[in-house]
Amino acid sequence: MDNDIRHKVIVGLEIHVQLCTRSKMFCVCAVEFGAQANSRVCPVCMGMPGVLPVMNKKAFEYSVLAGLALNCEIPSFTKWDRKSYYYPDLPKNYQISQYDLPLAKDGFIEIPAGGDKGYAVGTKRIGIIRAHLEEDAGKNLHTAGNYSQVDLNRTGTPLLEIVTEPDLSSGVEARALAVELQRIMRYLGVSEGDMQKGHMRFEPNINLVITRDGEEFRTPIAEIKNLNSFRALERSIDYEEHRQLDEFLETGRVLEMGSKTTRGWDDEREVTVLQREKEEAHDYRYFPEPDLVPVEMTDAWLDEIRGRLCELPLARQMRYVSEYGLSDYDAGVLTGERATADFFEAAVAAGAEPKRACNLLTQVGLKLANERGCRIDELGITAQGVAALVEMIERGDVSASAAATIFAAMGESDKGPGQLAEELNLVQKSDAGELEAIVDEVLAANAQAVEDVKGGGKKCKKARGFLLGQVMQKTKGQANPKVVSELLAGKLG
C-alpha cells in the first residue's frame, strides 16, 4: 500500500425495530413469534382485493415515544405512503410506509465513547435524520434443495425504521449505537429488542473518504442488509472498510450516481457478498396511501406521550458514576435493563450502601436471575431485604461469600436475611476475646510460620496468609477475617 494514502470510514445506519404491540400495524392479526407458518394472517395483511387497513394507534404512539427519546422533532402532521416493489414475501406488492413526511425527524442519540469494554467515559452525538413507521414483510424460508417457502405471519408487523446521519466512523461505534438503541427501546417498553427473534435488524451504509497526494476520493456506498447481531454489525463494517480500500487501490472506482450496491453478510466466511445494485427512491414509485387518512398530532396528545418518557440508560449510567461513585463498568451492567436499575435504586432508597448493593446485585443477583430465566426483581427478593443484607455485610455480621448463599435462600423463603444467616450458621464471629484463644492456638501450632512472619522478607506475606487461613479453618469459615488480621498483627507485629 502507498504510504501517502490515508482514509476514514463513513457509516450511517438504518435500524428496523419491531414494536411489541399485540396486533399488527393495519389489521387485528396477532403478533406472535414461533406460531405455525401462515397461521396469523387475514385478508388485510395478505392484500386481498377490497380490504381496508386501519392504523394501530398504540404502534403510532410507541413510535412517537421512541422519537422523543431520540430528541426528534415530532411534526403535527404526517401521512402514509405506498412503497411499491415485488418480493415473494410481500403479497400486496407494496408496503405501507412513510416517505416525505415521517412522524419524527432531526434528532440525535448519545453513544458511549472512549470507555473500557464499550462503557462510557464520554459520549459522542450521532444525528438522527428520521424515524418512520411501516409494516414489515413476511419471511422467506430457504430449505435444502431447489425451493423456498414463504411464511406470512410477520407480514404487517409494526416496524419502526430509524435512519442516522453518516456520523459513525467504525464498526465499534456502530455496535455501541446499536447496543444503546436496544437499551433505549427496552427502557421505553416499545420493543423487546430480542435479536434472535428479529426484533432489531441493522443495515449499515458504508463508504470511505480516501486522501491520496492531497486529493480526496469517495468510494461507492455499500449497504449491508439485515444484520441481526451486534457482532455481525461490527465485523461486516470492518470487513467492508478493507474491501473498499483494496478495490479503490486496484480499480480507482469512486462514488457516482447509481453506484450504490446492496450486499449480504456471510457469517461463516465473515465476508460481504454482492446482491444487487441499490434502488433509488424514485424506483419505488412512492405515492400517498389512498386507504389511510393522515395523522394529526395535537399538543395534548403529544404531551400525554411525552409524559411516558423515563430517564434513559446512558444518562442513568453516568449518574450512577457521579452520584454513587460506581465504576463505569458496574454502572453499565446495572443500567443494562431498566428493571435491574429500578431494583438497585429501590435497595439504595431502603438504606443499602450503593457500592455493596451493586456488588451483590451484579455478582450474585444477575447470575441467579439468568439461571432461573427471570428478571432480578422477579426472584422473590425485596429491595428492603437486599438493604438489610447489605447492612449485615457492612457490620461484618456475614462475609461476602455467605451473603451470596443468604441472597439465594431469600428467594426461596419469606424469612429475613438475619434469620437465614442464623439458621444456615453463616454469622461471622467478630468477638475478639473469643477469637484470640483460637489465634493463640494456631500460633503455638505453627512455629515456623510465626518465625517467617517475624523475619520479614519474601516469606512474610505468605506465612501471614497461611496463619489467617488456619484460623478460618478452625472456625469453619465463621471468623471475621478483619478481626483475625488485626489480632495477628497485634501479636506478630
C-alpha positions as CSV (number, residue, x, y, z in Angstrom):
1,M,0.0,0.0,0.0
2,D,1.2,3.5,-0.8
3,N,2.5,5.4,2.2
4,D,0.8,8.7,1.1
5,I,-2.7,7.2,1.3
6,R,-5.0,7.9,4.3
7,H,-8.6,7.0,4.7
8,K,-11.5,7.3,7.1
9,V,-14.7,5.3,7.3
10,I,-18.2,6.9,7.0
11,V,-21.1,4.9,8.3
12,G,-24.8,5.6,8.5
13,L,-27.2,3.1,9.9
14,E,-30.8,2.1,9.1
15,I,-32.3,0.3,12.0
16,H,-35.6,-1.6,11.9
17,V,-37.2,-2.1,15.3
18,Q,-40.2,-4.4,15.7
19,L,-42.7,-2.8,18.1
20,C,-44.2,-5.0,20.8
21,T,-47.9,-4.5,20.1
22,R,-50.3,-7.4,20.4
23,S,-51.7,-6.9,16.9
24,K,-50.3,-6.0,13.5
25,M,-50.0,-2.5,12.1
26,F,-53.1,-2.3,10.0
27,C,-55.2,-5.4,11.0
28,V,-56.1,-7.3,14.1
29,C,-53.9,-10.4,13.5
30,A,-51.8,-11.3,16.5
31,V,-48.1,-10.7,16.5
32,E,-46.7,-14.0,17.7
33,F,-43.2,-15.3,17.3
34,G,-42.9,-19.0,16.6
35,A,-46.5,-19.6,15.6
36,Q,-47.3,-22.2,12.9
37,A,-46.4,-20.7,9.5
38,N,-49.1,-18.7,7.8
39,S,-51.5,-19.1,10.8
40,R,-51.5,-15.4,11.8
41,V,-52.8,-13.9,8.6
42,C,-56.0,-12.3,7.3
43,P,-57.3,-10.8,4.1
44,V,-55.9,-7.3,5.1
45,C,-52.3,-8.3,5.7
46,M,-52.4,-10.6,2.7
47,G,-53.6,-7.7,0.5
48,M,-56.8,-9.3,-0.8
49,P,-58.9,-7.1,-3.1
50,G,-61.3,-4.7,-1.4
51,V,-59.9,-4.8,2.1
52,L,-59.1,-1.6,4.0
53,P,-56.3,-1.1,6.6
54,V,-56.9,0.6,10.0
55,M,-54.0,2.2,11.8
56,N,-52.8,0.6,15.1
57,K,-52.8,3.6,17.5
58,K,-50.5,2.0,20.0
59,A,-47.8,1.4,17.4
60,F,-48.0,5.0,16.4
61,E,-47.7,6.2,20.0
62,Y,-44.8,3.8,20.6
63,S,-43.0,5.3,17.6
64,V,-43.6,8.9,18.7
65,L,-42.3,7.9,22.2
66,A,-39.2,6.5,20.6
67,G,-38.8,9.6,18.5
68,L,-39.0,11.8,21.6
69,A,-36.3,9.7,23.3
70,L,-34.1,10.3,20.3
71,N,-34.5,14.0,20.7
72,C,-36.5,14.3,17.4
73,E,-38.9,16.9,16.3
74,I,-42.4,15.5,16.1
75,P,-44.4,17.1,13.3
76,S,-48.1,17.8,13.9
77,F,-49.0,16.3,10.5
78,T,-47.8,13.0,9.0
79,K,-49.1,10.7,6.3
80,W,-48.8,7.2,4.9
81,D,-47.3,6.3,1.5
82,R,-47.2,3.3,-0.7
83,K,-43.7,1.9,-1.5
84,S,-44.0,-0.4,-4.5
85,Y,-41.8,-3.3,-5.0
86,Y,-42.0,-7.1,-5.5
87,Y,-40.8,-9.8,-3.2
88,P,-42.3,-13.2,-2.7
89,D,-42.9,-12.4,1.0
90,L,-44.8,-9.1,0.2
91,P,-48.2,-10.3,-1.0
92,K,-49.6,-6.8,-1.8
93,N,-46.5,-5.9,-3.9
94,Y,-46.3,-2.7,-2.0
95,Q,-45.5,-1.7,1.6
96,I,-47.3,0.9,3.6
97,S,-44.6,3.2,4.8
98,Q,-43.8,6.9,5.2
99,Y,-41.8,8.9,2.7
100,D,-41.6,12.6,2.7
101,L,-43.5,13.3,6.0
102,P,-42.1,11.0,8.7
103,L,-43.5,11.1,12.2
104,A,-40.1,12.1,13.7
105,K,-37.1,13.9,12.3
106,D,-33.9,15.9,13.1
107,G,-32.9,14.2,16.3
108,F,-29.8,12.7,17.9
109,I,-28.6,9.9,20.1
110,E,-25.7,10.0,22.5
111,I,-23.5,6.9,22.5
112,P,-20.7,5.8,24.8
113,A,-17.2,6.9,23.6
114,G,-13.8,6.0,24.9
115,G,-14.8,3.7,27.7
116,D,-13.4,0.3,28.7
117,K,-15.3,-2.6,27.1
118,G,-17.8,-0.2,25.4
119,Y,-18.8,1.6,28.6
120,A,-18.8,5.3,28.6
121,V,-16.2,7.7,29.9
122,G,-17.6,10.2,27.5
123,T,-20.2,10.4,24.8
124,K,-20.5,11.1,21.1
125,R,-23.6,12.5,19.4
126,I,-24.9,10.8,16.4
127,G,-27.5,12.6,14.3
128,I,-30.9,11.0,13.6
129,I,-32.3,12.0,10.2
130,R,-35.7,10.5,10.6
131,A,-37.8,7.8,12.2
132,H,-40.8,6.5,10.4
133,L,-43.4,3.7,10.8
134,E,-44.1,1.0,8.4
135,E,-45.3,-2.6,8.1
136,D,-42.9,-5.5,7.9
137,A,-42.7,-8.0,5.1
138,G,-43.0,-11.8,5.6
139,K,-40.1,-14.2,5.7
140,N,-38.6,-16.5,3.0
141,L,-37.6,-19.9,4.3
142,H,-34.8,-21.4,2.3
143,T,-34.7,-25.2,2.7
144,A,-32.2,-27.8,1.5
145,G,-33.0,-28.4,-2.1
146,N,-34.2,-26.3,-5.0
147,Y,-37.1,-24.4,-3.5
148,S,-38.1,-21.8,-0.8
149,Q,-41.2,-21.4,1.3
150,V,-42.9,-18.2,2.4
151,D,-44.2,-17.6,5.9
152,L,-46.5,-14.5,6.0
153,N,-47.0,-14.4,9.8
154,R,-44.7,-11.4,10.1
155,T,-46.4,-9.6,7.2
156,G,-47.9,-6.3,8.6
157,T,-46.0,-6.3,11.9
158,P,-45.4,-2.7,13.1
159,L,-41.8,-1.7,12.2
160,L,-40.1,1.5,13.2
161,E,-37.3,2.4,10.9
162,I,-34.6,4.8,12.3
163,V,-32.1,6.4,9.9
164,T,-28.9,8.0,11.3
165,E,-26.7,10.6,9.8
166,P,-23.4,9.2,8.5
167,D,-21.7,10.2,11.7
168,L,-20.2,6.9,12.7
169,S,-16.6,6.1,11.9
170,S,-16.0,2.5,12.8
171,G,-17.6,-0.9,13.4
172,V,-17.0,-0.3,17.2
173,E,-19.0,2.9,17.1
174,A,-21.8,1.3,15.1
175,R,-22.0,-1.5,17.7
176,A,-22.1,1.0,20.5
177,L,-25.0,2.8,18.9
178,A,-26.9,-0.5,18.3
179,V,-26.4,-1.6,21.9
180,E,-27.5,1.8,23.2
181,L,-30.6,1.9,20.9
182,Q,-31.6,-1.6,22.2
183,R,-31.3,-0.4,25.8
184,I,-33.5,2.7,25.0
185,M,-36.2,0.7,23.2
186,R,-36.4,-1.7,26.1
187,Y,-36.4,1.0,28.7
188,L,-39.4,2.6,27.0
189,G,-41.2,-0.7,26.7
190,V,-41.8,-0.2,22.9
191,S,-39.8,-3.2,21.8
192,E,-38.4,-6.4,23.4
193,G,-35.3,-5.9,21.3
194,D,-34.7,-9.6,21.1
195,M,-32.1,-10.1,18.3
196,Q,-32.7,-13.8,18.0
197,K,-36.4,-13.1,17.2
198,G,-35.5,-10.5,14.6
199,H,-36.9,-7.6,16.7
200,M,-33.9,-5.4,15.7
201,R,-32.2,-5.5,12.3
202,F,-29.4,-3.3,11.2
203,E,-28.4,-2.1,7.7
204,P,-25.2,-0.1,7.7
205,N,-24.3,2.2,4.7
206,I,-20.6,2.3,4.4
207,N,-18.0,4.1,2.2
208,L,-14.6,5.6,2.6
209,V,-13.1,9.0,2.2
210,I,-9.6,8.4,0.8
211,T,-6.9,11.0,0.6
212,R,-4.0,10.4,-1.9
213,D,-1.4,13.0,-2.7
214,G,-3.7,15.7,-1.2
215,E,-6.6,14.8,-3.4
216,E,-9.8,13.4,-1.9
217,F,-11.8,10.4,-3.3
218,R,-15.0,8.8,-2.0
219,T,-15.7,5.1,-2.7
220,P,-19.2,3.8,-3.7
221,I,-21.6,3.3,-0.9
222,A,-22.4,-0.3,0.1
223,E,-25.5,-1.2,2.1
224,I,-25.3,-4.4,4.1
225,K,-28.7,-5.9,4.5
226,N,-30.5,-7.5,7.5
227,L,-27.8,-7.9,10.2
228,N,-29.3,-9.3,13.3
229,S,-26.4,-9.3,15.8
230,F,-24.0,-6.8,17.2
231,R,-21.1,-9.0,16.3
232,A,-22.2,-9.2,12.6
233,L,-22.7,-5.4,12.5
234,E,-19.2,-4.6,13.8
235,R,-17.4,-7.2,11.7
236,S,-19.2,-6.5,8.5
237,I,-18.3,-2.8,8.7
238,D,-14.6,-3.7,9.5
239,Y,-14.5,-6.1,6.5
240,E,-16.2,-3.7,4.2
241,E,-13.6,-1.0,5.1
242,H,-10.7,-3.2,3.9
243,R,-12.6,-4.5,0.9
244,Q,-13.4,-1.0,-0.3
245,L,-9.9,0.2,0.2
246,D,-8.4,-2.7,-1.7
247,E,-11.0,-2.2,-4.5
248,F,-10.1,1.5,-4.8
249,L,-6.3,0.8,-4.9
250,E,-7.0,-1.8,-7.6
251,T,-9.6,-0.1,-9.8
252,G,-9.7,3.6,-8.7
253,R,-13.6,3.4,-8.7
254,V,-15.3,6.3,-7.0
255,L,-18.8,7.3,-5.9
256,E,-21.1,8.4,-8.7
257,M,-24.8,8.4,-9.3
258,G,-26.3,5.0,-9.3
259,S,-23.2,3.3,-8.0
260,K,-24.7,2.2,-4.6
261,T,-24.8,-1.5,-4.1
262,T,-26.6,-3.9,-1.7
263,R,-24.5,-6.6,-0.1
264,G,-25.2,-9.5,2.2
265,W,-23.1,-10.8,5.1
266,D,-21.8,-14.3,5.1
267,D,-21.4,-15.0,8.8
268,E,-19.4,-18.2,8.3
269,R,-16.8,-16.8,6.0
270,E,-17.1,-13.3,7.5
271,V,-17.3,-11.5,4.1
272,T,-19.8,-9.4,2.4
273,V,-21.2,-10.6,-0.9
274,L,-22.8,-8.6,-3.7
275,Q,-26.6,-8.9,-4.1
276,R,-27.7,-6.2,-6.5
277,E,-27.4,-2.6,-7.5
278,K,-29.3,-0.4,-4.9
279,E,-32.6,1.1,-5.9
280,E,-33.1,4.9,-5.8
281,A,-36.2,6.4,-4.1
282,H,-37.9,7.0,-7.5
283,D,-37.7,3.3,-8.3
284,Y,-40.2,2.6,-5.5
285,R,-42.9,4.8,-7.1
286,Y,-43.9,6.3,-3.8
287,F,-47.4,7.9,-3.7
288,P,-49.8,8.8,-0.8
289,E,-51.7,5.8,0.6
290,P,-55.3,6.2,-0.6
291,D,-56.8,3.9,2.1
292,L,-55.5,5.7,5.2
293,V,-56.1,9.3,6.4
294,P,-53.1,11.4,7.5
295,V,-52.4,11.6,11.3
296,E,-52.6,14.9,13.0
297,M,-50.8,15.2,16.3
298,T,-52.4,17.5,18.8
299,D,-50.4,19.2,21.6
300,A,-52.4,17.4,24.2
301,W,-51.8,14.0,22.6
302,L,-48.1,14.7,22.3
303,D,-47.8,15.9,25.9
304,E,-49.5,12.7,27.1
305,I,-47.0,10.6,25.2
306,R,-44.1,12.7,26.4
307,G,-45.2,12.0,30.0
308,R,-44.3,8.4,29.4
309,L,-40.6,9.2,29.0
310,C,-38.2,7.9,31.6
311,E,-34.5,8.6,32.5
312,L,-32.6,6.9,29.6
313,P,-30.0,4.3,30.2
314,L,-26.8,6.2,29.3
315,A,-27.8,9.2,31.4
316,R,-28.6,6.9,34.2
317,Q,-25.3,5.1,33.9
318,M,-23.4,8.3,34.0
319,R,-25.4,9.5,37.0
320,Y,-24.5,6.3,38.9
321,V,-20.8,7.0,38.4
322,S,-21.1,10.6,39.6
323,E,-23.7,10.1,42.3
324,Y,-22.9,6.7,43.8
325,G,-19.2,6.5,42.9
326,L,-19.6,3.3,40.9
327,S,-17.1,2.2,38.3
328,D,-18.3,2.9,34.7
329,Y,-18.4,-0.8,34.1
330,D,-20.6,-1.6,37.1
331,A,-22.9,1.3,36.3
332,G,-23.2,0.0,32.7
333,V,-24.2,-3.5,34.0
334,L,-26.7,-2.1,36.4
335,T,-28.4,0.0,33.8
336,G,-28.4,-2.7,31.1
337,E,-32.0,-3.4,31.9
338,R,-34.5,-1.0,33.4
339,A,-35.8,-3.5,35.9
340,T,-32.3,-4.1,37.3
341,A,-31.6,-0.3,37.6
342,D,-35.0,0.3,39.3
343,F,-34.4,-2.6,41.7
344,F,-30.9,-1.2,42.6
345,E,-32.3,2.3,43.3
346,A,-35.1,0.8,45.4
347,A,-32.5,-1.0,47.5
348,V,-30.4,2.2,47.9
349,A,-33.6,4.1,48.8
350,A,-34.2,1.5,51.5
351,G,-30.8,2.2,53.0
352,A,-28.3,0.0,51.2
353,E,-24.8,1.3,50.7
354,P,-24.6,1.7,46.9
355,K,-21.3,0.0,46.1
356,R,-22.0,-3.1,48.2
357,A,-25.6,-3.2,46.8
358,C,-24.1,-3.0,43.3
359,N,-21.7,-5.9,44.0
360,L,-24.4,-8.0,45.5
361,L,-26.8,-7.5,42.6
362,T,-24.3,-7.7,39.7
363,Q,-22.2,-10.6,41.1
364,V,-25.0,-12.6,42.7
365,G,-28.4,-11.4,41.7
366,L,-28.0,-11.2,38.0
367,K,-26.3,-14.6,37.9
368,L,-29.1,-16.1,39.8
369,A,-31.7,-14.4,37.6
370,N,-30.0,-15.7,34.5
371,E,-30.0,-19.2,35.9
372,R,-33.7,-19.0,36.7
373,G,-34.6,-17.3,33.4
374,C,-36.2,-14.2,35.0
375,R,-35.6,-10.6,35.9
376,I,-33.8,-9.7,39.1
377,D,-37.0,-8.2,40.5
378,E,-38.8,-11.5,39.9
379,L,-36.5,-13.6,42.2
380,G,-38.9,-13.1,45.1
381,I,-36.4,-10.9,47.0
382,T,-37.5,-7.4,48.1
383,A,-35.4,-4.3,47.9
384,Q,-35.7,-4.0,51.7
385,G,-34.3,-7.5,52.1
386,V,-31.3,-6.6,49.9
387,A,-30.8,-3.4,52.0
388,A,-30.9,-5.5,55.2
389,L,-28.4,-8.0,53.8
390,V,-26.0,-5.2,52.7
391,E,-26.1,-3.7,56.2
392,M,-25.1,-7.1,57.6
393,I,-22.1,-7.2,55.3
394,E,-21.2,-3.6,56.3
395,R,-21.3,-4.6,60.0
396,G,-19.2,-7.6,59.4
397,D,-22.0,-10.0,60.5
398,V,-21.6,-12.1,57.4
399,S,-18.9,-12.4,54.7
400,A,-19.4,-11.7,51.0
401,S,-19.5,-15.4,50.2
402,A,-22.0,-16.1,52.9
403,A,-24.1,-13.2,51.7
404,A,-24.4,-14.9,48.3
405,T,-25.8,-18.0,49.9
406,I,-28.2,-16.0,52.0
407,F,-29.3,-14.0,48.9
408,A,-30.2,-17.2,47.1
409,A,-32.1,-18.5,50.1
410,M,-34.1,-15.3,50.4
411,G,-35.7,-16.1,47.1
412,E,-37.0,-19.4,48.5
413,S,-38.2,-18.1,51.8
414,D,-40.2,-15.3,53.4
415,K,-37.6,-15.1,56.2
416,G,-35.3,-12.1,56.6
417,P,-31.5,-12.3,56.0
418,G,-30.7,-12.2,59.7
419,Q,-32.8,-15.2,60.5
420,L,-31.5,-17.1,57.5
421,A,-27.9,-16.3,58.5
422,E,-28.5,-17.8,61.9
423,E,-30.3,-20.9,60.5
424,L,-27.6,-21.5,57.9
425,N,-24.8,-21.0,60.5
426,L,-23.3,-18.2,58.5
427,V,-22.9,-15.5,61.1
428,Q,-19.3,-14.3,61.4
429,K,-17.5,-14.5,64.7
430,S,-16.3,-11.0,65.5
431,D,-15.8,-11.2,69.2
432,A,-12.0,-10.5,69.7
433,G,-11.9,-12.2,73.0
434,E,-13.4,-15.4,71.7
435,L,-11.2,-15.4,68.6
436,E,-8.0,-14.6,70.5
437,A,-7.8,-18.1,72.1
438,I,-8.1,-19.7,68.6
439,V,-5.4,-17.3,67.2
440,D,-3.1,-18.3,70.1
441,E,-3.7,-21.9,69.5
442,V,-2.8,-21.6,65.8
443,L,0.4,-19.6,66.5
444,A,1.5,-22.2,69.0
445,A,1.0,-25.0,66.5
446,N,2.8,-23.2,63.6
447,A,6.1,-22.0,65.0
448,Q,7.8,-21.9,61.6
449,A,5.2,-19.7,60.1
450,V,5.4,-17.4,63.1
451,E,9.2,-17.2,62.6
452,D,8.7,-16.4,58.9
453,V,6.4,-13.6,59.7
454,K,8.7,-12.1,62.2
455,G,11.7,-12.5,60.0
456,G,10.1,-10.4,57.2
457,G,11.3,-10.8,53.7
458,K,9.6,-12.8,50.9
459,K,8.2,-15.4,53.2
460,C,6.4,-13.0,55.5
461,K,3.2,-12.3,53.4
462,K,2.7,-16.0,52.5
463,A,3.2,-17.1,56.1
464,R,0.7,-14.4,57.4
465,G,-1.9,-15.6,54.9
466,F,-1.3,-19.2,56.0
467,L,-1.9,-18.4,59.6
468,L,-5.1,-16.5,58.7
469,G,-6.3,-19.5,56.7
470,Q,-5.6,-21.8,59.7
471,V,-7.8,-19.6,62.0
472,M,-10.6,-19.6,59.3
473,Q,-10.3,-23.4,59.0
474,K,-10.6,-23.9,62.8
475,T,-13.7,-21.6,62.9
476,K,-15.2,-23.3,59.8
477,G,-15.1,-20.0,58.0
478,Q,-17.1,-18.1,60.5
479,A,-14.3,-15.9,61.9
480,N,-14.3,-12.3,60.7
481,P,-11.1,-12.0,58.6
482,K,-10.7,-8.4,59.5
483,V,-10.8,-9.1,63.2
484,V,-8.4,-12.1,62.8
485,S,-6.0,-10.0,60.8
486,E,-5.9,-7.3,63.5
487,L,-5.3,-10.0,66.2
488,L,-2.4,-11.5,64.2
489,A,-0.9,-8.0,63.6
490,G,-1.1,-7.2,67.3
491,K,0.7,-10.5,68.2
492,L,3.2,-10.7,65.4
493,G,3.9,-7.1,64.7
